[in-house]
């Protein structure tokens, strides 16, 4: 459950914001890599 929680929380908070900013710097769509559905067992 801890690994699933970590994947689910990636899109929230500072980690998601860092990915969003990196996308903007690299010229990618702002939500690239953030739209995925969390993995569920």
PyMOL commands that set and color helices and strands:
alter all, ss='L'
color gray80, all
select helices_A, chain A and resi 2-9+13-26
alter helices_A, ss='H'
color red, helices_A
deselect
rebuild
show_as cartoon
